[in-house]
Structure formats: structure tokens, C-alpha cells
Amino acid sequence: MKNWILSIVFMLSLVSGIKGQHVSPWQTVRGESFVVLYQQMDSLNAQSIHQILSEDFYSINFEIGAELNQPIQVFIAPTESGFKRMLGDSFPHWGEAVAIPVNQQIIVKSPRWHRPSQHM
């Protein structure tokens, strides 16, 4: 009986903690000077991007001489419609990524788009 009551109290605390909060579909992987934002289906791609940036970020940054006010946000767009929402229709359909320096953002198409065996 005691365990049953504790279970109910625990479940109620979870519900009340979540109630009224917006749950974002975006997850993050953070580096020192960047953050990769992705949705669950792109978790492996996010880890890959994180690894590449972790290894090469400082040498690339040194070469281009960028000054960062905040960490660069790298968004992995999960779908074509999501990519268009982030950028608008003026971006060429053949483009794979775009940098928005004023916002310190990079938006990339998910590599999953080119894998016919995976559904979007």
C-alpha cells in the first residue's frame, strides 16, 4: 500500500511539473563554442557534427578570424518543410546549408533526406 501511494505521489508530481510547460522537440549537444540543435531522429548526425566541430573548430575559427559573442548554433533541419520555415523560400533547393553570421547560426539539411530507406 505504501509503495502504491508513493507511486501516485510521484506520478502527480511529474504531471504537475510538466503541466503548462512547452516541451520542445529540439535536443542539444554542446561544445565549448557551439551548440548543435537537433531532433531525436538526427541524434547520430548531431554526434557526428559535434565530433567534427570539436576537432576542427579552433583551427577554422583561427583561419577566418571570427569573433564570437556567443556560441554558434548549428541547427539540423529534420525535414524540407522545416528547412524552408527556418530560411524562407528564397534559398536554392540544391543548397545543403546556410550560415547566418548576424545570428551566429548555421542551418543544415539533415543527411537523412538523402537516404531513401528512412522516412521523414
Backbone torsions as a table, in degrees:
resi	resn	phi	psi	omega
1	MET	NA	-42.7	-179.7
2	LYS	-61.5	-43.4	178.8
3	ASN	-63.5	-37.6	179.2
4	TRP	-63.3	-45.3	179.7
5	ILE	-65.3	-42.8	178.3
6	LEU	-62.1	-37.4	177.9
7	SER	-63.8	-43.3	179.3
8	ILE	-64.7	-44.6	178.9
9	VAL	-61.0	-42.4	179.1
10	PHE	-62.6	-45.8	-179.4
11	MET	-64.6	-39.8	178.2
12	LEU	-65.1	-37.8	178.9
13	SER	-66.2	-35.7	176.9
14	LEU	-66.0	-45.4	-179.1
15	VAL	-63.7	-44.9	-178.7
16	SER	-68.9	-29.6	177.8
17	GLY	-71.7	-32.3	-178.4
18	ILE	-86.1	-31.1	-175.5
19	LYS	-56.3	129.6	177.8
20	GLY	84.7	-4.8	179.0
21	GLN	-99.7	139.6	175.2
22	HIS	-83.5	124.8	178.8
23	VAL	-96.2	114.7	-178.0
24	SER	-80.6	141.3	175.8
25	PRO	-76.6	-9.6	-177.2
26	TRP	-81.7	134.6	173.8
27	GLN	-115.4	164.0	-176.6
28	THR	-132.4	150.2	168.0
29	VAL	-126.1	123.3	-173.7
30	ARG	-106.4	138.6	170.0
31	GLY	-114.3	-177.7	-178.0
32	GLU	-66.5	-39.4	-176.7
33	SER	-122.3	14.1	-179.7
34	PHE	-153.5	161.0	173.3
35	VAL	-138.0	131.4	178.2
36	VAL	-99.1	122.7	178.5
37	LEU	-107.1	130.1	-173.7
38	TYR	-152.0	167.4	172.7
39	GLN	-105.4	159.6	-169.5
40	GLN	-46.3	-40.9	-176.0
41	MET	-67.9	-11.5	178.7
42	ASP	-110.7	24.0	-176.3
43	SER	-62.4	-38.8	178.4
44	LEU	-68.0	-39.5	176.6
45	ASN	-63.9	-39.8	178.8
46	ALA	-63.0	-41.8	178.3
47	GLN	-64.0	-39.1	179.2
48	SER	-65.3	-46.1	178.0
49	ILE	-62.1	-42.3	178.4
50	HIS	-59.0	-44.5	-179.3
51	GLN	-63.6	-45.0	179.8
52	ILE	-61.9	-47.2	-180.0
53	LEU	-65.0	-38.0	179.5
54	SER	-61.9	-37.3	-177.8
55	GLU	-79.6	-34.8	-169.6
56	ASP	-117.6	-2.5	-172.1
57	PHE	-58.6	-49.5	-174.4
58	TYR	-67.7	-37.1	178.6
59	SER	-68.9	-39.2	177.3
60	ILE	-65.8	-45.9	-179.0
61	ASN	-61.7	-38.7	178.4
62	PHE	-64.1	-42.1	-178.7
63	GLU	-64.6	-40.0	-177.2
64	ILE	-92.2	-12.5	176.8
65	GLY	66.4	36.1	-179.2
66	ALA	-76.5	144.2	173.8
67	GLU	-108.8	122.3	-176.6
68	LEU	-101.6	125.5	174.6
69	ASN	-87.2	-24.2	-177.0
70	GLN	-153.6	166.4	177.5
71	PRO	-61.5	143.6	175.7
72	ILE	-72.0	134.6	177.0
73	GLN	-98.2	125.1	177.0
74	VAL	-112.0	110.2	179.2
75	PHE	-95.3	131.7	171.0
76	ILE	-99.3	108.2	-179.3
77	ALA	-72.3	119.2	-173.9
78	PRO	-73.5	-24.5	-177.7
79	THR	-140.0	164.1	177.1
80	GLU	-63.7	-41.4	179.6
81	SER	-64.9	-36.7	176.5
82	GLY	-65.5	-39.4	177.7
83	PHE	-61.8	-45.3	179.4
84	LYS	-65.2	-38.0	177.6
85	ARG	-62.6	-38.9	-179.0
86	MET	-70.9	-32.4	-172.4
87	LEU	-114.3	-21.5	-173.4
88	GLY	91.1	173.3	-175.9
89	ASP	-82.6	-7.2	-175.7
90	SER	-77.3	-13.3	179.8
91	PHE	-77.4	134.2	-178.2
92	PRO	-60.0	141.8	-177.8
93	HIS	-63.6	-24.7	-177.8
94	TRP	-85.2	-9.1	179.9
95	GLY	-68.9	140.9	-178.4
96	GLU	-99.7	-24.7	-177.6
97	ALA	-159.8	160.7	176.1
98	VAL	-144.9	141.7	174.7
99	ALA	-103.1	137.9	176.3
100	ILE	-119.1	86.1	-172.6
101	PRO	-57.1	-38.8	-177.7
102	VAL	-61.1	-30.2	178.7
103	ASN	-99.3	-2.7	-174.8
104	GLN	51.7	52.0	-179.5
105	GLN	-128.0	149.7	170.7
106	ILE	-129.8	130.7	179.2
107	ILE	-118.1	124.1	-178.6
108	VAL	-120.7	149.6	172.8
109	LYS	-74.9	142.8	175.9
110	SER	-65.3	132.8	175.6
111	PRO	-59.5	-18.4	179.4
112	ARG	-62.7	-24.2	-178.5
113	TRP	-58.5	-28.0	-174.8
114	HIS	-99.2	10.4	178.1
115	ARG	-108.9	102.9	-174.8
116	PRO	-61.5	-20.9	-177.5
117	SER	-79.4	-11.9	-179.0
118	GLN	-107.8	139.6	-179.3
119	HIS	-95.0	149.4	178.0
120	MET	-96.6	NA	NA
